[in-house]
Amino acid sequence: MLFAPSQRKHVRTRASSLSSLSSTGSKFTTSSSSNEPEPEPGATDDSMSMSSRLQESLARNLHLANDVHRLSRFVGLFLTCLCQQHCGSDYEMLTVQFLQSQGLAHAQGQAVEREMQVNRKLTRKLDLVTERYRYAALKKRLNGVRVDLHQVAQANENLTGNGSYRNMSVAELEVLETTLEGGLAKIREAMRQQYRDVVEGERETCVVCLHEKVSIVLLPCRHRVLCATCAVRVHQCPVDRMHITDRFSTFGM
């Protein structure tokens, strides 16, 4: 099939542009091969550095994917041109360029796969470092709780009389003695107050009904041990058995 001069010129223009893209892709592939990912960080690498490495790798992955997309579009255009114009030397040149483009696409696909593998490894490393930092923080907190628990248990033993007093210094023993004496004094004061409250409660309660508060003074003995209800029912003082001659109320006293 013969082509007009304008068609042949169009084919040569497409072929030259394809050759230019192929050379650019070859340079990119060489650059990708020379710029291999750095060795994987060790277990002591900082998580922020590893995160930046992961971001850079993701950016390279995106760049490679865009190149593959552009190359795929060019291959489609090339196939369209090949279907329309396929004669003589132009056809052979386009065939060679097509094979080169296929090789370039395969190389870039492998580069993308390598970047994805690096991304997965960096992600696992970052997760591992994060877990190690978390474990170290929890372990430190647990050790602090254990120390506090031991101190509390030892202080409790000292207060209950089961402590190791021989291993304590004189100053520590004096402080413990002062603490125990102060605690014992507070306990005794609380006990005395309880006793006073009980006695006061009994003194303010009627000795007959044991329920109402006392409110009547008996004469002539002047004992105040009855409530108003019980005072009108008895004729002798419950304390000394004296005859009651008079009664008066003590409300408000």
Sequence and secondary structure as in RCSB ss.txt:
>XXXX:A:sequence
MLFAPSQRKHVRTRASSLSSLSSTGSKFTTSSSSNEPEPEPGATDDSMSMSSRLQESLARNLHLANDVHRLSRFV
GLFLTCLCQQHCGSDYEMLTVQFLQSQGLAHAQGQAVEREMQVNRKLTRKLDLVTERYRYAALKKRLNGVRVDLH
QVAQANENLTGNGSYRNMSVAELEVLETTLEGGLAKIREAMRQQYRDVVEGERETCVVCLHEKVSIVLLPCRHRV
LCATCAVRVHQCPVDRMHITDRFSTFGM
>XXXX:A:secstr
    HHHHHHHHHHHHHHHHHHHHHHHHHHHHHHS       TTS HHHHHHHHHHHHHHHHHHHHHHHHHHHHH
HHHHHHHHH   HHHHHHHHHHHHHHHHHHHHHHHHHHHHHHHHHHHHHHHHHHHHHHHHHHHHHHHHHHHHHHH
HHHHHHHHHTT S GGGS HHHHHHHHHHHHHHHHHHHHHHHHHHHHHHHHHHTB TTTSSSB  EEEETT    
B HHHHTT SB TTT  B  EEEE TT 
